[in-house]
């Protein structure tokens, strides 16, 4: 997953408004520009080779990425061999493998058809490269932190932008596979205060082409290199042209940050907001009117002489006809089944909820610079680690509220169960990447770093939160719990477990459906996502929808005299994670054509991890919203 491509470009107000044409890029202190003089060497770094969509085929044909210097590609290497460039933890986890290159860029010095090297491709290598070109693999170069991409025209909006990658090769009108071996590199620079000794790189564009030189590399017209199948000799070359630009360094990312289908964002956001308003008003209308009437009648019963309670009282009959939620007051706070598991999931859900909200807020405020690759992934890991205290505290308080006795097991499993499932799944998927010699495989040392962070920071913080939670005063329910459980009568079809879970989970998913589509495009197609204004609003709408619809379901459930609301509220709200997984399956059928078992397993595995985490997040929202609601209504009535 390439969450590193999530890059902000707007200030707080413009992010909230999410108006692309008024937004302006900005950088907070800590991301300093690099200034060059004429004649200074400007390094060009290469990154991993990944599949993207092509204009003639918008689908993705592979999900496995490769190192730039994978033996089968046989790209020219720098003298002394390529060296890895230091990267952040988030950058490594999300697939960046940045290395040095043999390209020599001198500030202000143009080059024409400069030769790199000549390579003999074996028949096996030719077939490998040919297959990668057919699957739409692309290259990513970095100059001063900027991707060297291609200028692209958006047919829908008529705007041009820089695509951060360019294709390894292409096919011609006769379906011949052409291998790009010559690169026209155009670099734009800006002079600070018009000082020629203070130049900053503000744009990089690459135009690749295929040239069968035969002899010495030159810029004459040459036929393209057609990969036929046998051994072939390929000579690599490049040209460099430097262009002065008026683009300021602070706005250089504007050319790369493009909003695809901006009208869809607005239409869906407005539609979702309307649905949320209608839903919230409906919930408020039903609950306020019904509960106000019920509570008034219930409290009035306490003032009636006991002789009136013969079973024929008009007041009592009216209460029982109107609502049955008071009838289960002696069971509504009964300990649910598997309270240990529920408390662990609830604690981890709150931890994920806070991590997601803080990360989106940081991105919205501009703390995650697009030039700081992997900053999003790094901040997510950091926030989740630090918030281990919150997860442990919430889990302990929840478990204690349900009179749980295995407190040691709760303390041990809260920071290990959910992260352990995710880490184990991630490790198994990583084995597939190792087997495919993919650059997306996380190095073993990085895995050890993650485990160290987990055990040294996250688990102790969770233990501390659990200790504080168990030492806090125990939750006192507003009503007493009966010793003998009340029999639950049959309920309507829509209140049965499966229908109610399916209905409730659909609405929160609908609130984020469109934004989820663009996020998935960013992950799988290596596009830059930066519309955190829309994402912030969608996240808020999802929270409101999740809470409102779950409360409404719990109210109807209690009216039907079913007091088992705890797991139902968690599973119903969490079902939106199930819909996300179904959406991933639909995305696989319509947008991805991954060949081979490994590609499908990787796609399904990562989708399952994301859906599982979202299930826990939304489930905790529904559960705690229902908890608040149940406490509120039962603390508002008088019970003898």
ChimeraX attribute file (.defattr): number of C-alpha atoms within 10 A of each C-alpha:
attribute: neighborCount
match mode: 1-to-1
recipient: residues
	/A:1	18
	/A:2	25
	/A:3	25
	/A:4	27
	/A:5	23
	/A:6	26
	/A:7	27
	/A:8	30
	/A:9	28
	/A:10	27
	/A:11	19
	/A:12	17
	/A:13	13
	/A:14	17
	/A:15	27
	/A:16	18
	/A:17	14
	/A:18	23
	/A:19	18
	/A:20	16
	/A:21	8
	/A:22	10
	/A:23	17
	/A:24	17
	/A:25	18
	/A:26	19
	/A:27	20
	/A:28	11
	/A:29	6
	/A:30	9
	/A:31	13
	/A:32	9
	/A:33	13
	/A:34	13
	/A:35	15
	/A:36	20
	/A:37	17
	/A:38	13
	/A:39	12
	/A:40	14
	/A:41	14
	/A:42	17
	/A:43	17
	/A:44	20
	/A:45	24
	/A:46	27
	/A:47	24
	/A:48	22
	/A:49	28
	/A:50	29
	/A:51	26
	/A:52	25
	/A:53	21
	/A:54	16
	/A:55	6
	/A:56	7
	/A:57	12
	/A:58	14
	/A:59	20
	/A:60	23
	/A:61	21
	/A:62	24
	/A:63	24
	/A:64	22
	/A:65	21
	/A:66	22
	/A:67	21
	/A:68	26
	/A:69	20
	/A:70	14
	/A:71	9
	/A:72	15
	/A:73	17
	/A:74	16
	/A:75	19
	/A:76	20
	/A:77	17
	/A:78	14
	/A:79	8
	/A:80	7
	/A:81	12
	/A:82	18
	/A:83	13
	/A:84	12
	/A:85	12
	/A:86	11
	/A:87	14
	/A:88	14
	/A:89	19
	/A:90	22
	/A:91	23
	/A:92	24
	/A:93	23
	/A:94	22
	/A:95	25
	/A:96	25
	/A:97	23
	/A:98	23
	/A:99	21
	/A:100	19
	/A:101	22
	/A:102	19
	/A:103	21
	/A:104	16
	/A:105	22
	/A:106	18
	/A:107	20
	/A:108	21
	/A:109	13
	/A:110	15
	/A:111	16
	/A:112	14
	/A:113	18
	/A:114	18
	/A:115	16
	/A:116	20
	/A:117	14
	/A:118	15
	/A:119	15
	/A:120	13
	/A:121	18
	/A:122	15
	/A:123	14
	/A:124	13
	/A:125	19
	/A:126	21
	/A:127	18
	/A:128	14
	/A:129	21
	/A:130	22
	/A:131	13
	/A:132	20
	/A:133	21
	/A:134	17
	/A:135	25
	/A:136	23
	/A:137	28
	/A:138	22
	/A:139	21
	/A:140	21
	/A:141	26
	/A:142	20
	/A:143	18
	/A:144	19
	/A:145	18
	/A:146	21
	/A:147	27
	/A:148	28
	/A:149	24
	/A:150	19
	/A:151	19
	/A:152	11
	/A:153	13
	/A:154	14
	/A:155	8
	/A:156	9
	/A:157	12
	/A:158	8
	/A:159	11
	/A:160	14
	/A:161	18
	/A:162	22
	/A:163	21
	/A:164	25
	/A:165	25
	/A:166	22
	/A:167	24
	/A:168	25
	/A:169	24
	/A:170	21
	/A:171	14
	/A:172	11
	/A:173	6
	/A:174	6
	/A:175	8
	/A:176	15
	/A:177	21
	/A:178	22
	/A:179	25
	/A:180	22
	/A:181	22
	/A:182	24
	/A:183	19
	/A:184	18
	/A:185	21
	/A:186	18
	/A:187	23
	/A:188	20
	/A:189	25
	/A:190	23
	/A:191	21
	/A:192	15
	/A:193	8
	/A:194	10
	/A:195	10
	/A:196	13
	/A:197	14
	/A:198	16
	/A:199	23
	/A:200	24
	/A:201	28
	/A:202	24
	/A:203	26
	/A:204	24
	/A:205	23
	/A:206	24
	/A:207	18
	/A:208	19
	/A:209	19
	/A:210	20
	/A:211	25
	/A:212	20
	/A:213	21
	/A:214	11
	/A:215	7
	/A:216	9
	/A:217	22
	/A:218	15
	/A:219	15
	/A:220	9
	/A:221	9
	/A:222	13
	/A:223	11
	/A:224	18
	/A:225	21
	/A:226	19
	/A:227	17
	/A:228	14
	/A:229	14
	/A:230	12
	/A:231	14
	/A:232	16
	/A:233	13
	/A:234	21
	/A:235	20
	/A:236	22
	/A:237	23
	/A:238	24
	/A:239	20
	/A:240	22
	/A:241	16
	/A:242	19
	/A:243	15
	/A:244	15
	/A:245	15
	/A:246	12
	/A:247	19
	/A:248	15
	/A:249	21
	/A:250	13
	/A:251	14
	/A:252	20
	/A:253	25
	/A:254	17
	/A:255	16
	/A:256	21
	/A:257	24
	/A:258	21
	/A:259	20
	/A:260	13
	/A:261	12
	/A:262	15
	/A:263	11
	/A:264	12
	/A:265	18
	/A:266	14
	/A:267	12
	/A:268	18
	/A:269	21
	/A:270	12
	/A:271	12
	/A:272	22
	/A:273	18
	/A:274	12
	/A:275	17
	/A:276	22
	/A:277	15
	/A:278	12
	/A:279	18
	/A:280	18
	/A:281	13
	/A:282	15
	/A:283	18
	/A:284	14
	/A:285	12
	/A:286	14
	/A:287	17
	/A:288	12
	/A:289	11
	/A:290	14
	/A:291	18
	/A:292	14
	/A:293	14
	/A:294	23
	/A:295	18
	/A:296	14
	/A:297	16
	/A:298	19
	/A:299	14
	/A:300	13
	/A:301	18
	/A:302	12
	/A:303	8
	/A:304	11
	/A:305	8
	/A:306	9
	/A:307	7
	/A:308	13
	/A:309	14
	/A:310	8
	/A:311	9
	/A:312	9
	/A:313	12
	/A:314	11
	/A:315	17
	/A:316	17
	/A:317	12
	/A:318	12
	/A:319	20
	/A:320	15
	/A:321	9
	/A:322	13
	/A:323	19
	/A:324	19
	/A:325	25
	/A:326	20
	/A:327	18
	/A:328	21
	/A:329	23
	/A:330	18
	/A:331	21
	/A:332	28
	/A:333	25
	/A:334	19
	/A:335	16
	/A:336	15
	/A:337	12
	/A:338	10
	/A:339	21
	/A:340	25
	/A:341	16
	/A:342	20
	/A:343	26
	/A:344	27
	/A:345	25
	/A:346	30
	/A:347	31
	/A:348	29
	/A:349	26
	/A:350	26
	/A:351	27
	/A:352	25
	/A:353	21
	/A:354	18
	/A:355	22
	/A:356	17
	/A:357	14
	/A:358	16
	/A:359	21
	/A:360	21
	/A:361	17
	/A:362	16
	/A:363	28
	/A:364	27
	/A:365	20
	/A:366	22
	/A:367	22
	/A:368	27
	/A:369	22
	/A:370	28
	/A:371	17
	/A:372	17
	/A:373	24
	/A:374	27
	/A:375	24
	/A:376	27
	/A:377	24
	/A:378	19
	/A:379	20
	/A:380	17
	/A:381	19
	/A:382	17
	/A:383	18
	/A:384	23
	/A:385	22
	/A:386	17
	/A:387	22
	/A:388	29
	/A:389	27
	/A:390	23
	/A:391	31
	/A:392	37
	/A:393	28
	/A:394	27
	/A:395	34
	/A:396	32
	/A:397	25
	/A:398	24
	/A:399	27
	/A:400	24
	/A:401	19
	/A:402	19
	/A:403	16
	/A:404	17
	/A:405	12
	/A:406	11
	/A:407	17
	/A:408	11
	/A:409	10
	/A:410	23
	/A:411	23
	/A:412	16
	/A:413	21
	/A:414	29
	/A:415	28
	/A:416	19
	/A:417	15
	/A:418	18
	/A:419	15
	/A:420	13
	/A:421	13
	/A:422	17
	/A:423	17
	/A:424	12
	/A:425	15
	/A:426	16
	/A:427	16
	/A:428	13
	/A:429	19
	/A:430	19
	/A:431	13
	/A:432	18
	/A:433	21
	/A:434	15
	/A:435	10
	/A:436	16
	/A:437	15
	/A:438	21
	/A:439	25
	/A:440	26
	/A:441	23
	/A:442	21
	/A:443	13
	/A:444	11
	/A:445	9
	/A:446	13
	/A:447	14
	/A:448	11
	/A:449	12
	/A:450	16
	/A:451	14
	/A:452	12
	/A:453	15
	/A:454	21
	/A:455	15
	/A:456	12
	/A:457	16
	/A:458	24
	/A:459	23
	/A:460	16
	/A:461	23
	/A:462	30
	/A:463	23
	/A:464	17
	/A:465	24
	/A:466	30
	/A:467	18
	/A:468	16
	/A:469	22
	/A:470	21
	/A:471	12
	/A:472	13
	/A:473	10
	/A:474	15
	/A:475	12
	/A:476	10
	/A:477	15
	/A:478	18
	/A:479	18
	/A:480	15
	/A:481	16
	/A:482	14
	/A:483	9
	/A:484	8
	/A:485	13
	/A:486	16
	/A:487	11
	/A:488	12
	/A:489	9
	/A:490	11
	/A:491	14
	/A:492	9
	/A:493	10
	/A:494	15
	/A:495	18
	/A:496	13
	/A:497	12
	/A:498	13
	/A:499	12
	/A:500	21
	/A:501	23
	/A:502	19
	/A:503	17
	/A:504	26
	/A:505	27
	/A:506	21
	/A:507	23
	/A:508	30
	/A:509	24
	/A:510	20
	/A:511	27
	/A:512	23
	/A:513	18
	/A:514	16
	/A:515	21
	/A:516	18
	/A:517	14
	/A:518	18
	/A:519	22
	/A:520	19
	/A:521	18
	/A:522	20
	/A:523	19
	/A:524	21
	/A:525	21
	/A:526	23
	/A:527	23
	/A:528	25
	/A:529	24
	/A:530	23
	/A:531	28
	/A:532	27
	/A:533	25
	/A:534	21
	/A:535	23
	/A:536	19
	/A:537	19
	/A:538	24
	/A:539	20
	/A:540	15
	/A:541	21
	/A:542	23
	/A:543	19
	/A:544	21
	/A:545	28
	/A:546	31
	/A:547	25
	/A:548	23
	/A:549	28
	/A:550	31
	/A:551	26
	/A:552	20
	/A:553	23
	/A:554	27
	/A:555	26
	/A:556	17
	/A:557	23
	/A:558	21
	/A:559	19
	/A:560	20
	/A:561	24
	/A:562	24
	/A:563	26
	/A:564	19
	/A:565	23
	/A:566	22
	/A:567	16
	/A:568	24
	/A:569	30
	/A:570	27
	/A:571	27
	/A:572	29
	/A:573	33
	/A:574	32
	/A:575	28
	/A:576	31
	/A:577	28
	/A:578	19
	/A:579	21
	/A:580	24
	/A:581	21
	/A:582	15
	/A:583	18
	/A:584	23
	/A:585	16
	/A:586	12
	/A:587	15
	/A:588	17
	/A:589	12
	/A:590	12
	/A:591	19
	/A:592	22
	/A:593	17
	/A:594	21
	/A:595	13
	/A:596	9
	/A:597	9
	/A:598	18
	/A:599	20
	/A:600	16
	/A:601	14
	/A:602	20
	/A:603	21
	/A:604	17
	/A:605	16
	/A:606	17
	/A:607	19
	/A:608	20
	/A:609	18
	/A:610	16
	/A:611	23
	/A:612	21
	/A:613	20
	/A:614	22
	/A:615	26
	/A:616	28
	/A:617	28
	/A:618	30
	/A:619	31
	/A:620	30
	/A:621	25
	/A:622	32
	/A:623	29
	/A:624	20
	/A:625	21
	/A:626	26
	/A:627	17
	/A:628	11
	/A:629	18
	/A:630	22
	/A:631	16
	/A:632	12
	/A:633	18
	/A:634	19
	/A:635	13
	/A:636	15
	/A:637	20
	/A:638	15
	/A:639	16
	/A:640	6
